[in-house]
Amino acid sequence: YWRKAAVDWLDPQGHQRILDVATGTADVALEIASRVSGPLRVVGLDFSRPMLALGRKKVREENLDPTIVLHPGCGQHLPFSEASFDGVVTAFGIRNFTDVDAGLAEMHRVLKPGGRAVILEFSRPRNPVLAGMYRFYFHAVLPRVGRWVSGHPQAYQYLPDSVAQFPTREAFSRRMQNARFRVVEYRDLTFGIVTLYRGTKDD
C-alpha cells in the first residue's frame, strides 16, 4: 500500500526514464513498470548486491527485462549525468544515508527540469496515544522479538533508533528546499507512521 501510494504521487508516464534509489529487491521499480503501458526505462540502484540479485530474479520472472535495469551504487554519489531522469523515487532508503543532504542534492542533480522526486519514509505519529503505542512497540517489543527470532536484538533496535533520529516532516521539507526542490509537500499515511514527500525541479 505505501509503495503504491509513492508511485501514485510520482505518476510515471510512458517514454520516461525513472530512477529508484535504494531499490532493494526492486519492489518499487516493479510497481512503476506495472503502471505504464508505453515504453519506459526504470533504473534501480542499491549498494547491496545480494538484494539486487533477488531483484533481478523478480524482474526476470515478470518478463520486465530490459524495462527495469538494476545497478550497484550509492545514493549519495549517483553514477548518472545531470538531468538524465524524469522522476526519482526512494522508499525507506534515505533514512539510512550517512549524508541525507548529499543524497537530496544528487537526486535534484539527476532530475530533468520539471521532474519530481518522491520520498517515502517512516515517521513519528503526531497523535499522542498512537505515538505512545508506537514507541512501546518499537523500543520494548521489537528488540525482544529480534532477540528471540535471530539472537541479534541490535539489528531490530536500529529501525526505531533511526526513525527517532530522522528529521521531523517540516525539517525534512526544509532540507528538500535547501537542495533546491520547489513545491515541496508532504502527506501522512497510516496515521502518520509513514510520510510521503514530493518536490519538483524548476523548469
C-alpha positions in Angstrom: 0.0 0.0 0.0 2.7 2.5 1.0 4.9 1.8 -2.1 1.8 2.1 -4.3 1.0 5.4 -2.8 4.5 6.6 -3.6 4.2 5.6 -7.2 0.8 7.3 -7.3 2.5 10.6 -6.2 5.3 10.0 -8.7 2.8 9.5 -11.5 5.1 7.8 -14.1 4.3 8.1 -17.8 5.3 6.3 -21.0 8.6 7.3 -22.6 10.0 8.4 -19.3 13.2 7.4 -17.5 12.7 6.8 -13.8 15.4 6.3 -11.1 14.6 4.1 -8.0 17.3 4.9 -5.3 17.9 2.2 -2.7 15.7 -0.1 -4.8 16.5 -3.2 -2.6 14.7 -6.1 -4.2 13.1 -3.8 -6.8 9.5 -3.7 -5.4 9.0 0.0 -6.3 10.6 -0.5 -9.7 8.2 -3.3 -10.4 5.3 -1.3 -9.3 6.3 1.6 -11.6 6.7 -0.8 -14.5 3.2 -2.3 -13.9 1.6 1.1 -14.1 2.9 2.2 -17.5 1.8 0.6 -20.8 4.1 2.5 -23.1 7.9 2.4 -23.5 9.6 3.0 -20.1 13.0 2.6 -18.5 13.3 2.2 -14.8 16.8 2.2 -13.3 17.2 0.7 -9.8 20.2 1.5 -7.7 21.3 -0.2 -4.4 24.6 -0.8 -2.6 23.5 -4.4 -1.6 24.5 -6.8 -4.4 22.6 -9.7 -2.7 19.4 -7.7 -2.7 20.0 -6.7 -6.3 20.4 -10.4 -7.2 16.9 -11.1 -5.7 15.5 -8.1 -7.5 16.9 -9.3 -10.9 15.3 -12.6 -10.3 11.9 -10.9 -9.7 12.4 -8.8 -12.8 13.1 -11.8 -15.0 10.0 -13.7 -13.5 7.8 -10.7 -14.5 9.4 -10.6 -18.0 10.5 -7.0 -17.4 14.0 -7.1 -18.9 15.1 -4.6 -20.2 12.4 -2.2 -18.9 14.0 -2.5 -15.4 17.7 -2.4 -15.1 19.4 -2.7 -11.7 22.9 -1.4 -10.8 25.0 -1.4 -7.7 25.8 2.1 -6.4 25.4 4.7 -3.7 22.6 7.1 -3.4 24.9 9.9 -2.2 27.1 9.6 -5.3 24.7 8.8 -8.2 26.6 7.4 -11.2 24.5 9.3 -13.7 24.7 12.5 -15.7 22.9 15.7 -14.8 19.3 16.0 -15.9 19.0 12.3 -17.0 15.8 11.2 -15.3 12.1 12.3 -15.5 11.5 11.1 -11.9 13.3 9.9 -8.9 11.8 7.8 -6.0 13.2 6.2 -2.9 11.3 4.1 -0.4 12.6 3.6 3.2 16.1 4.4 1.9 17.1 8.0 2.7 16.9 7.4 6.5 19.9 5.1 6.1 22.1 7.7 4.2 25.1 8.9 6.1 24.6 12.3 4.4 21.0 13.0 3.7 21.7 16.4 2.2 24.1 14.9 -0.2 21.5 12.4 -1.3 18.9 15.0 -1.8 21.3 17.2 -3.8 22.2 14.2 -6.0 18.5 13.4 -6.7 18.0 17.0 -7.7 21.1 17.0 -10.0 20.0 13.9 -12.0 16.4 15.1 -12.4 15.4 16.8 -15.7 13.8 20.3 -15.3 10.2 19.8 -14.3 10.9 16.3 -12.9 9.8 15.3 -9.5 11.3 13.4 -6.6 9.1 11.3 -4.3 10.5 10.0 -0.9 8.7 7.5 1.3 9.9 7.2 4.8 8.9 6.2 8.3 7.9 9.0 10.6 6.7 9.5 14.2 2.8 9.7 14.6 1.5 13.1 15.8 -1.3 11.7 17.8 -0.1 11.3 21.5 -1.9 8.0 22.0 -0.6 6.5 18.8 2.9 7.9 19.4 3.0 6.2 22.8 1.9 2.9 21.3 4.4 3.3 18.5 7.3 4.0 21.0 6.3 1.0 23.1 6.2 -1.4 20.2 9.5 -0.2 18.6 11.5 0.1 21.9 10.0 -2.6 24.1 8.5 -5.3 21.8 10.5 -5.3 18.6 14.0 -5.8 20.1 12.7 -8.6 22.3 11.2 -10.3 19.2 14.6 -9.8 17.5 16.4 -11.4 20.3 14.1 -14.4 20.3 14.0 -14.8 16.5 17.5 -14.1 15.5 19.6 -13.7 18.6 20.6 -10.2 17.3 18.4 -7.6 19.0 20.7 -4.8 18.0 19.6 -5.3 14.3 16.0 -4.7 15.4 16.9 -1.8 17.5 18.4 0.1 14.5 15.0 0.7 13.0 13.4 2.6 15.9 16.6 4.4 16.6 17.0 5.6 13.0 13.3 6.7 12.8 13.7 8.6 16.1 16.7 10.4 14.7 15.2 11.3 11.3 14.1 14.9 10.9 10.5 16.0 11.5 8.3 16.4 8.5 8.8 20.2 8.5 12.5 19.9 9.0 12.9 17.4 6.2 10.8 19.5 3.9 13.1 22.4 4.5 16.1 20.2 3.7 14.5 19.4 0.4 14.0 23.1 -0.3 17.7 23.7 0.6 18.5 21.1 -2.0 16.7 23.4 -4.5 13.5 21.4 -4.8 10.4 23.5 -5.3 6.7 23.0 -4.5 7.8 20.7 -1.6 4.8 19.0 0.1 4.2 16.0 2.3 1.4 13.7 3.2 1.0 11.3 6.1 -0.1 7.7 5.6 -1.4 5.2 8.1 -2.0 7.7 11.0 1.5 9.2 10.5 3.5 6.0 10.8 4.8 6.8 7.3 5.1 10.0 5.4 5.4 10.8 1.7 7.4 13.8 0.5 7.4 15.3 -3.0 9.5 18.0 -4.6 9.9 19.4 -8.1 12.9 20.6 -10.0 12.5 24.1 -11.6 11.9 24.2 -15.3 
